[in-house]
């Protein structure tokens, strides 16, 4: 076994997005590509004498990348790495292991909800000692390092046996292969009233959990079927596969259509849920009713005290700027703080660490709390189950009562995928240029109250994040938000967020696309979407 120093040169484009570096798998498999980025991570955060967590969502190349990262960690002087058995860890489970073991951070191999396979997507991100994604200052330093790199360090050795739980060594570094599920499942049992949920299942409550052939499968089977007594087979697509079984592991009504069809069938289960590639996102569906992520966040915040971990109430709520204002209304009624942050879970970290908020959420199917520093799909599902068990009502009944009390924020996201980047950039530039003149303009019967390019000043550390998305705000509480996503691997994805508030008691039961029709028309006209991109309809509606 030999420690090697390999000469290399910068590779362009290794700039992390909102959640790490994501590229097509063949790019990551190219000469020096993974190694350059991993060395940049170690150069920035330091590795000598440190302990890290390593795991991923099991997608194609996950196993090979893990061996490279382990050999590089050893060559850079790391003292210990905790790695999930089979190099697998859900993102929230990795966050929990970082926190539970007080490590110096962790490397997560995932492209989250993006497809996997030999020609699909792969990703690598670094999480900090608090368990949360690296903040912008750290990822910028990593990117800068990739533009200067001249060498990387790696052990030449046999593969570590990652299939067997236990302790091994690699070049003087301790490698602890751990059960990926056990510690996470124990945490969930501490947070929620498993006795009440078990009683609900025992009384005949039926559920369907679609793990989309992704990492959540083993976690969901252990918790829902083994510990909570849900019927065997409640979890479908439970075996993680390198290509996610050819599925797009993004839990929304488009990609989880089989679940939606079942939930809207004549004999649908009482409750349905889905999770994504790395286990940090969730979709929730009741029998005959879909729950938008924005509404889910609001309902969870309003009912969190029904779970043991939150029985004393919550400190505050945070949502990403594109997420609907439904949670704001709950926070106001509870007399707690509510924060509006840029997109990206890392922006919640300071608020959680400072104890300013307890529950956070994004419209992109991510919800979580201060138990970890990542969004957590199964956590959200279990909190819903806890609420259902205590309230003894259906999802539809809970939503109806919520809207009757708070009003309804009709909400939808329209995604226009793989737009030529130059066209998308030109459209956004023209829209930004038009912002100063929009206030007071009437369109589709609505008056624009203001428009801006969202900027955020972190209330904890004072850092500023500018150009986080264009907002067009109407006097009646309606809202349009446009931003280009940082989670794709080719071209640009335009995300168009649409919101219209209905105070009630009338008008609370419309189809969201029908309720939002004038807002949709206004957005297309104001941004010139067809003129710039040639697109007249979105690829995905959620």
C-alpha positions as CSV (number, residue, x, y, z in Angstrom):
1,X,0.0,0.0,0.0
2,X,1.5,3.3,-1.1
3,X,0.6,6.9,-0.5
4,X,0.6,8.8,-3.8
5,X,0.7,12.5,-4.8
6,X,-0.9,12.8,-8.2
7,X,-0.2,15.8,-10.5
8,X,-3.3,17.4,-11.9
9,X,-4.7,20.6,-13.3
10,X,-7.8,22.6,-12.8
11,X,-11.0,21.4,-14.5
12,X,-13.5,24.1,-15.3
13,X,-17.0,24.2,-14.0
14,X,-16.5,22.7,-10.6
15,X,-18.7,25.3,-8.9
16,X,-21.2,23.9,-6.3
17,X,-24.8,24.9,-6.6
18,X,-27.4,25.3,-3.9
19,X,-26.5,21.8,-2.6
20,X,-23.1,20.7,-3.8
21,X,-21.5,19.9,-7.1
22,X,-23.8,18.0,-9.6
23,X,-22.9,16.8,-13.0
24,X,-23.6,13.9,-15.3
25,X,-22.1,10.7,-14.0
26,X,-19.7,10.3,-16.9
27,X,-18.3,13.7,-16.0
28,X,-17.6,12.7,-12.5
29,X,-16.0,9.4,-13.7
30,X,-13.7,11.4,-16.0
31,X,-9.9,11.6,-15.2
32,X,-9.2,13.5,-12.0
33,X,-12.7,15.0,-11.9
34,X,-13.9,13.5,-8.6
35,X,-10.4,13.6,-7.1
36,X,-9.9,17.3,-7.9
37,X,-13.1,18.3,-6.2
38,X,-12.6,16.1,-3.1
39,X,-9.0,17.4,-2.7
40,X,-10.4,21.0,-2.9
41,X,-12.8,20.0,0.0
42,X,-10.0,18.7,2.1
43,X,-7.8,21.7,1.3
44,X,-10.4,24.1,2.4
45,X,-11.8,22.4,5.6
46,X,-8.6,20.5,6.5
47,X,-8.4,16.8,7.1
48,X,-5.5,16.1,9.4
49,X,-6.6,14.4,12.6
50,X,-10.3,14.9,11.8
51,X,-13.3,12.6,11.7
52,X,-15.8,12.6,8.9
53,X,-19.1,10.9,7.9
54,X,-19.4,9.4,4.4
55,X,-22.4,8.0,2.6
56,X,-24.7,8.4,-0.4
57,X,-28.0,7.5,-1.9
58,X,-26.7,4.4,-3.6
59,X,-27.0,5.8,-7.1
60,X,-24.7,4.5,-9.9
61,X,-21.0,5.3,-9.1
62,X,-21.8,5.7,-5.4
63,X,-19.7,2.6,-4.5
64,X,-16.7,3.5,-6.5
65,X,-16.7,7.1,-5.5
66,X,-16.8,6.1,-1.8
67,X,-13.6,4.1,-2.2
68,X,-11.8,7.0,-3.8
69,X,-13.0,9.4,-1.1
70,X,-11.9,7.0,1.7
71,X,-8.4,6.6,0.1
72,X,-8.1,10.4,-0.3
73,X,-9.3,11.0,3.3
74,X,-6.6,8.7,4.6
75,X,-3.9,10.2,2.4
76,X,-4.9,13.7,3.7
77,X,-4.4,12.6,7.3
78,X,-8.0,12.0,8.4
79,X,-8.1,10.1,11.7
80,X,-11.5,8.3,11.2
81,X,-14.4,8.0,8.8
82,X,-17.8,6.7,9.7
83,X,-19.3,5.2,6.5
84,X,-22.8,3.8,6.0
85,X,-22.9,0.0,5.2
86,X,-22.6,-0.3,1.4
87,X,-21.6,3.4,1.3
88,X,-25.3,4.2,1.8
89,X,-26.8,6.9,4.0
90,X,-29.8,9.0,3.5
91,X,-29.0,12.7,3.7
92,X,-30.9,13.3,6.9
93,X,-29.3,10.2,8.4
94,X,-25.9,11.5,7.5
95,X,-26.7,14.8,9.1
96,X,-27.8,13.0,12.3
97,X,-24.6,10.9,12.4
98,X,-22.4,14.0,12.0
99,X,-24.2,15.6,15.0
100,X,-24.5,12.4,17.1
101,X,-20.8,11.6,16.8
102,X,-19.6,15.2,17.0
103,X,-17.6,14.8,13.8
104,X,-15.8,17.4,11.8
105,X,-18.4,17.2,9.0
106,X,-19.3,14.8,6.2
107,X,-19.3,14.1,2.5
108,X,-22.6,13.1,1.0
109,X,-22.7,11.5,-2.5
110,X,-26.0,12.4,-4.1
111,X,-27.7,14.3,-6.8
112,X,-30.8,14.3,-4.6
113,X,-34.0,14.0,-6.7
114,X,-32.2,13.9,-10.0
115,X,-32.2,10.6,-12.0
116,X,-29.4,8.1,-11.6
117,X,-27.6,5.7,-13.9
118,X,-24.5,5.5,-16.1
119,X,-25.6,8.4,-18.2
120,X,-27.6,10.3,-15.5
121,X,-26.6,12.5,-12.6
122,X,-24.1,12.3,-9.7
123,X,-23.2,14.7,-7.0
124,X,-20.9,15.4,-4.0
125,X,-21.5,17.9,-1.2
126,X,-19.8,18.7,2.1
127,X,-21.8,19.1,5.3
128,X,-20.4,21.1,8.2
129,X,-19.9,19.9,11.8
130,X,-23.4,21.1,12.7
131,X,-24.7,18.6,10.1
132,X,-25.9,21.2,7.6
133,X,-24.7,21.9,4.0
134,X,-21.6,24.1,3.7
135,X,-22.5,27.8,3.5
136,X,-21.7,29.9,0.5
137,X,-18.4,31.2,1.9
138,X,-17.1,27.7,2.2
139,X,-18.4,26.4,-1.1
140,X,-17.0,29.5,-2.8
141,X,-13.6,28.7,-1.2
142,X,-13.8,25.1,-2.5
143,X,-14.6,26.4,-6.0
144,X,-11.7,28.8,-5.9
145,X,-9.5,25.9,-4.8
146,X,-10.6,23.9,-7.9
147,X,-9.3,26.7,-10.1
148,X,-5.8,26.5,-8.6
149,X,-5.3,22.8,-7.8
150,X,-2.1,21.2,-9.0
151,X,-2.0,17.9,-7.1
152,X,-4.1,15.5,-5.0
153,X,-3.2,12.9,-2.4
154,X,-4.5,9.3,-2.4
155,X,-3.6,5.9,-1.1
156,X,-3.0,3.1,-3.6
157,X,-4.7,0.2,-1.9
158,X,-7.3,-2.6,-2.0
159,X,-11.0,-1.6,-1.6
160,X,-12.3,-1.3,1.9
161,X,-15.0,-3.9,2.7
162,X,-18.0,-1.7,3.0
163,X,-20.5,-4.6,3.1
164,X,-19.8,-5.6,6.7
165,X,-20.5,-3.5,9.8
166,X,-17.4,-3.1,11.9
167,X,-14.0,-1.4,12.2
168,X,-11.2,-1.5,9.7
169,X,-8.1,0.6,9.0
170,X,-6.8,2.2,5.8
171,X,-3.4,3.8,5.8
172,X,-3.6,4.5,9.6
173,X,-7.1,5.9,9.3
174,X,-9.9,4.1,11.2
175,X,-12.9,3.2,9.0
176,X,-16.1,2.4,10.9
177,X,-18.8,0.8,8.7
178,X,-22.1,1.5,10.5
179,X,-25.7,0.3,10.1
180,X,-27.2,3.2,8.1
181,X,-30.7,2.9,9.6
182,X,-30.3,2.1,13.3
183,X,-29.3,5.5,14.8
184,X,-31.8,7.4,12.6
185,X,-34.7,5.1,13.5
186,X,-33.9,5.5,17.2
187,X,-34.0,9.3,16.8
188,X,-37.4,9.1,15.1
189,X,-38.7,6.9,18.0
190,X,-37.6,9.6,20.4
191,X,-39.4,12.4,18.5
192,X,-42.8,10.9,17.8
193,X,-45.6,9.1,19.7
194,X,-44.9,5.7,18.2
195,X,-47.5,4.1,20.6
196,X,-50.3,6.3,19.2
197,X,-49.2,5.7,15.6
198,X,-49.0,1.9,16.2
199,X,-52.6,2.0,17.6
200,X,-53.8,3.8,14.6
201,X,-52.4,1.2,12.2
202,X,-53.7,-1.6,14.4
203,X,-57.2,-0.1,14.1
204,X,-57.1,-0.5,10.4
205,X,-55.4,2.7,9.1
206,X,-54.0,2.1,5.6
207,X,-50.9,3.8,4.1
208,X,-48.8,3.6,1.0
209,X,-45.2,4.8,1.0
210,X,-43.4,5.0,-2.3
211,X,-39.7,5.0,-1.8
212,X,-39.1,5.3,-5.6
213,X,-36.3,2.6,-5.6
214,X,-34.2,5.1,-3.7
215,X,-32.4,5.3,-0.3
216,X,-35.5,5.7,1.9
217,X,-36.7,2.2,1.3
218,X,-34.8,0.4,4.1
219,X,-35.5,3.3,6.5
220,X,-39.2,3.3,5.7
221,X,-39.5,-0.5,6.0
222,X,-37.8,-0.6,9.4
223,X,-39.8,2.3,10.9
224,X,-43.2,2.0,9.3
225,X,-43.6,-1.8,8.9
226,X,-41.2,-3.2,11.6
227,X,-41.6,-0.6,14.4
228,X,-45.0,0.9,13.8
229,X,-46.9,-2.2,12.6
230,X,-48.0,-1.0,9.1
231,X,-48.9,-3.9,6.9
232,X,-46.1,-5.6,5.1
233,X,-46.0,-4.2,1.6
234,X,-47.0,-0.7,2.8
235,X,-43.6,0.5,1.5
236,X,-43.4,0.0,-2.3
237,X,-40.3,0.4,-4.5
238,X,-38.4,-0.3,-1.2
239,X,-35.1,-1.6,-2.6
240,X,-32.6,1.1,-3.6
241,X,-31.3,0.6,-7.1
242,X,-28.3,2.3,-8.8
243,X,-30.6,3.7,-11.5
244,X,-33.7,4.0,-9.3
245,X,-35.4,1.4,-11.4
246,X,-35.5,3.8,-14.3
247,X,-37.6,6.1,-12.2
248,X,-37.1,9.9,-11.7
249,X,-36.9,9.9,-7.9
250,X,-38.5,13.2,-7.4
251,X,-41.6,13.0,-5.1
252,X,-44.2,15.1,-6.9
253,X,-47.5,14.4,-8.7
254,X,-45.8,14.0,-12.0
255,X,-43.1,11.5,-11.1
256,X,-45.0,9.7,-8.4
257,X,-48.0,9.3,-10.6
258,X,-48.7,5.6,-9.6
259,X,-49.0,6.8,-6.0
260,X,-51.3,9.6,-7.0
261,X,-53.5,7.3,-9.0
262,X,-53.8,4.9,-6.1
263,X,-54.6,7.7,-3.6
264,X,-57.4,9.0,-5.9
265,X,-58.9,5.6,-6.6
266,X,-62.2,4.4,-5.1
267,X,-60.5,2.3,-2.5
268,X,-57.4,4.4,-1.9
269,X,-55.5,4.2,1.4
270,X,-56.0,6.7,4.1
271,X,-52.5,8.3,3.7
272,X,-49.9,8.3,1.0
273,X,-46.3,9.5,0.9
274,X,-43.2,9.5,-1.3
275,X,-39.6,10.3,-0.8
276,X,-36.7,11.2,-3.2
277,X,-33.3,9.8,-4.2
278,X,-31.5,10.7,-1.0
279,X,-34.4,10.8,1.4
280,X,-34.6,14.5,2.2
281,X,-37.8,15.4,0.3
282,X,-41.3,14.2,0.8
283,X,-44.7,14.3,-0.9
284,X,-47.9,13.9,1.2
285,X,-51.3,12.8,-0.1
286,X,-54.6,12.1,1.6
287,X,-57.3,9.9,0.1
288,X,-58.6,12.0,-2.7
289,X,-56.6,15.1,-1.8
290,X,-53.0,16.3,-2.6
291,X,-51.2,18.4,0.0
292,X,-48.9,21.0,-1.5
293,X,-45.5,21.3,0.3
294,X,-46.4,24.9,1.3
295,X,-49.6,23.7,2.9
296,X,-47.8,20.8,4.5
297,X,-45.3,23.1,6.2
298,X,-48.2,25.3,7.5
299,X,-50.2,22.3,8.8
300,X,-47.1,20.8,10.5
301,X,-46.2,24.1,12.1
302,X,-49.8,24.5,13.4
303,X,-49.9,21.0,14.8
304,X,-46.4,20.3,15.9
305,X,-47.2,20.4,19.5
306,X,-49.1,17.1,19.1
307,X,-45.8,15.3,18.9
308,X,-43.7,14.7,22.0
309,X,-40.6,16.4,20.7
310,X,-42.5,19.7,20.1
311,X,-45.0,19.5,23.0
312,X,-43.6,22.7,24.4
313,X,-44.3,24.6,21.2
314,X,-42.0,25.7,18.5
315,X,-39.6,28.7,18.6
316,X,-40.2,29.9,15.1
317,X,-40.8,29.0,11.4
318,X,-38.6,29.6,8.4
319,X,-39.5,29.1,4.7
320,X,-37.7,29.7,1.5
321,X,-38.7,32.8,-0.3
322,X,-40.5,31.0,-3.2
323,X,-42.6,29.0,-0.7
324,X,-46.1,30.3,-0.1
325,X,-46.9,32.6,2.8
326,X,-49.3,30.0,4.4
327,X,-46.8,29.3,7.2
328,X,-46.5,33.1,7.9
329,X,-50.1,33.1,8.9
330,X,-49.6,30.2,11.3
331,X,-46.6,31.9,12.9
332,X,-48.6,35.1,13.3
333,X,-51.4,33.2,15.1
334,X,-48.8,31.5,17.4
335,X,-47.0,34.7,18.1
336,X,-43.6,33.3,16.9
337,X,-41.0,34.5,14.5
338,X,-41.2,33.7,10.8
339,X,-38.3,34.0,8.4
340,X,-38.1,34.2,4.6
341,X,-34.8,32.9,3.3
342,X,-33.3,32.3,-0.1
343,X,-33.7,28.8,-1.7
344,X,-31.2,26.3,-0.3
345,X,-31.4,24.4,3.0
346,X,-28.1,25.9,4.1
347,X,-29.8,29.2,4.8
348,X,-31.8,27.6,7.6
349,X,-28.7,26.4,9.4
350,X,-27.9,29.6,11.3
351,X,-31.5,30.1,12.4
352,X,-31.7,26.5,13.7
353,X,-28.4,26.7,15.4
354,X,-29.4,30.0,17.1
355,X,-32.6,28.5,18.3
356,X,-34.6,31.1,16.4
357,X,-36.7,28.5,14.5
358,X,-37.8,24.9,15.1
359,X,-39.5,24.0,11.8
360,X,-38.4,24.9,8.2
361,X,-39.7,24.2,4.8
362,X,-39.3,24.7,1.1
363,X,-41.9,24.5,-1.7
364,X,-39.6,22.0,-3.4
365,X,-40.9,19.2,-1.2
366,X,-38.5,19.7,1.6
367,X,-39.5,20.0,5.3
368,X,-37.5,19.5,8.5
369,X,-36.8,20.6,12.0
370,X,-34.0,21.2,14.5
371,X,-33.5,17.5,15.0
372,X,-30.9,17.6,12.1
373,X,-29.6,20.3,9.7
374,X,-31.1,18.9,6.5
375,X,-34.6,18.5,5.2
376,X,-36.0,15.1,6.2
377,X,-38.6,13.3,4.2
378,X,-39.4,10.5,6.6
379,X,-39.5,13.0,9.5
380,X,-42.3,14.9,7.8
381,X,-44.2,11.7,7.0
382,X,-44.0,10.6,10.7
383,X,-45.1,14.0,12.0
384,X,-48.1,13.8,9.7
385,X,-48.8,10.3,11.0
386,X,-48.5,11.6,14.6
387,X,-51.0,14.4,13.9
388,X,-53.4,12.0,12.2
389,X,-53.2,9.6,15.1
390,X,-53.9,12.3,17.8
391,X,-56.5,14.2,15.9
392,X,-58.4,11.2,14.6
393,X,-59.3,13.0,11.4
394,X,-58.6,12.5,7.7
395,X,-56.0,14.5,5.8
396,X,-58.9,16.2,3.9
397,X,-60.6,17.2,7.2
398,X,-57.4,18.6,8.6
399,X,-56.8,20.7,5.5
400,X,-60.4,22.0,5.4
401,X,-60.2,23.1,9.1
402,X,-56.8,24.7,8.5
403,X,-58.1,26.7,5.5
404,X,-61.2,27.7,7.3
405,X,-59.1,29.2,10.1
406,X,-56.2,30.7,8.1
407,X,-57.5,31.1,4.5
408,X,-55.9,29.4,1.6
409,X,-52.8,30.3,-0.3
410,X,-53.4,28.7,-3.7
411,X,-50.0,27.7,-5.0
412,X,-48.2,26.0,-7.8
413,X,-44.8,25.7,-9.4
414,X,-44.2,25.5,-13.1
415,X,-40.9,24.2,-14.3
416,X,-39.5,24.8,-17.7
417,X,-36.6,22.4,-18.0
418,X,-33.3,22.3,-20.0
419,X,-33.7,25.8,-21.5
420,X,-30.6,27.0,-23.4
421,X,-28.8,29.0,-20.7
422,X,-28.2,32.1,-22.8
423,X,-31.9,32.4,-23.5
424,X,-32.8,31.9,-19.8
425,X,-30.2,34.5,-18.7
426,X,-31.4,37.0,-21.3
427,X,-35.0,36.6,-20.1
428,X,-34.1,37.1,-16.5
429,X,-31.9,40.1,-17.3
430,X,-34.7,41.8,-19.2
431,X,-37.1,41.0,-16.4
432,X,-34.8,42.5,-13.8
433,X,-34.4,45.6,-15.9
434,X,-38.2,46.1,-16.0
435,X,-38.7,45.9,-12.2
436,X,-38.4,49.6,-11.3
437,X,-41.4,50.4,-13.6
438,X,-43.8,47.7,-12.5
439,X,-45.3,49.2,-9.3
440,X,-48.8,50.5,-9.9
441,X,-49.3,48.6,-13.2
442,X,-52.5,46.7,-13.6
443,X,-52.5,43.3,-15.3
444,X,-55.2,40.6,-15.4
445,X,-57.3,42.7,-13.1
446,X,-54.5,42.8,-10.5
447,X,-52.5,45.8,-9.4
448,X,-48.7,45.3,-8.8
449,X,-47.8,46.6,-5.4
450,X,-44.0,46.2,-5.9
451,X,-41.3,44.1,-7.5
452,X,-37.7,43.3,-6.6
453,X,-34.8,41.0,-6.9
454,X,-34.9,39.2,-3.5
455,X,-31.9,39.8,-1.2
456,X,-31.4,38.3,2.2
457,X,-29.5,39.5,5.2
458,X,-28.8,36.7,7.6
459,X,-30.1,37.8,11.0
460,X,-27.5,35.7,12.8
461,X,-24.2,36.4,11.1
462,X,-25.2,39.5,8.9
463,X,-24.1,37.8,5.6
464,X,-25.9,39.1,2.5
465,X,-27.2,37.0,-0.4
466,X,-28.3,39.0,-3.4
467,X,-30.2,38.2,-6.6
468,X,-32.0,35.2,-5.1
469,X,-35.1,35.4,-7.4
470,X,-37.4,38.0,-8.9
471,X,-40.6,38.8,-6.9
472,X,-43.7,40.5,-8.3
473,X,-46.1,41.3,-5.5
474,X,-49.8,42.2,-6.1
475,X,-52.0,44.3,-3.8
476,X,-54.4,41.4,-3.2
477,X,-51.7,39.2,-1.8
478,X,-51.0,37.3,-5.0
479,X,-47.4,36.8,-6.0
480,X,-45.2,35.7,-8.8
481,X,-41.6,34.5,-8.3
482,X,-39.1,33.5,-11.0
483,X,-35.7,32.0,-10.5
484,X,-33.2,29.8,-12.3
485,X,-32.5,26.6,-10.5
486,X,-29.1,25.6,-9.3
487,X,-29.9,21.8,-9.0
488,X,-29.9,20.8,-12.7
489,X,-26.9,19.3,-14.6
490,X,-27.5,20.7,-18.0
491,X,-29.1,23.9,-19.5
492,X,-31.2,26.0,-17.2
493,X,-34.4,25.2,-15.4
494,X,-36.8,28.2,-15.0
495,X,-38.9,27.8,-11.9
496,X,-42.1,29.9,-12.0
497,X,-43.8,30.1,-8.6
498,X,-47.5,31.3,-8.5
499,X,-49.5,32.2,-5.5
500,X,-53.0,33.7,-4.9
501,X,-54.6,34.1,-1.4
502,X,-58.2,33.4,-0.7
503,X,-59.3,34.6,2.8
504,X,-62.5,32.5,2.8
505,X,-65.1,31.4,3.7
506,X,-65.9,31.3,0.0
507,X,-63.6,30.1,-2.7
508,X,-61.5,27.7,-0.6
509,X,-62.2,24.5,-2.7
510,X,-61.1,25.5,-6.2
511,X,-58.6,23.6,-8.4
512,X,-55.3,25.4,-7.9
513,X,-54.6,25.8,-11.6
514,X,-58.1,27.3,-12.1
515,X,-57.6,29.7,-9.1
516,X,-54.2,30.7,-10.4
517,X,-55.2,31.2,-14.0
518,X,-54.9,35.0,-14.0
519,X,-51.6,34.9,-12.1
520,X,-50.2,32.4,-14.7
521,X,-51.2,34.6,-17.6
522,X,-49.7,37.7,-15.9
523,X,-46.4,35.8,-15.3
524,X,-46.0,34.8,-18.9
525,X,-46.8,38.3,-20.1
526,X,-44.5,40.1,-17.7
527,X,-41.5,37.8,-18.2
528,X,-42.0,37.2,-22.0
529,X,-41.4,33.5,-21.4
530,X,-42.5,32.4,-24.9
531,X,-40.6,35.2,-26.7
532,X,-37.3,34.4,-24.9
533,X,-37.5,30.6,-24.6
534,X,-40.0,29.5,-27.2
535,X,-41.9,27.6,-24.4
536,X,-45.6,28.1,-23.9
537,X,-46.2,25.4,-21.3
538,X,-44.1,24.0,-18.4
539,X,-42.6,20.5,-18.4
540,X,-43.6,19.8,-14.8
541,X,-46.4,21.3,-12.7
542,X,-46.4,20.8,-9.0
